[in-house]
Amino acid sequence: MEAIQIRLLDATGPLAALHAHCHEAMKEKETLDPRKVLEAVNTALALIGNANSQACFERRRLILRKVNPDLGTYANKGGLSSASTELFGEGLRKNIKESMDLNKEVSGFARHSNQLGWS
């Protein structure tokens, strides 16, 4: 969670700079360059969006780990579709099933190789 807090603090940098420039401009009775204002706001919005995305990923990962400690690795970092009805994304069930099937195959192979004395 510390990484998310740092990301949020990073996002306030451009806004704090813009705030300071506004106060300076008012004192000096000057106007601000709209391009610089837009640049600062766009940067802050992008950084806030990134922090939000990271927070959502971390939340999904923590929830999955509470359900089963082995599931935390299945949390996806990508954004979820607003049309999705799945809390953790459309592919989570499929990924878990594929992983379980692979584990069964590997276990079966290990048992078979032990029976043959290959271990």
HELIX and SHEET records of a PDB file:
HELIX    1   1 GLU A    2  GLU A   28  1                                  27    
HELIX    2   2 PRO A   34  VAL A   67  1                                  34    
HELIX    3   3 PRO A   69  TYR A   74  5                                   6    
HELIX    4   4 LEU A   92  GLN A  115  1                                  24    
END                                                                             
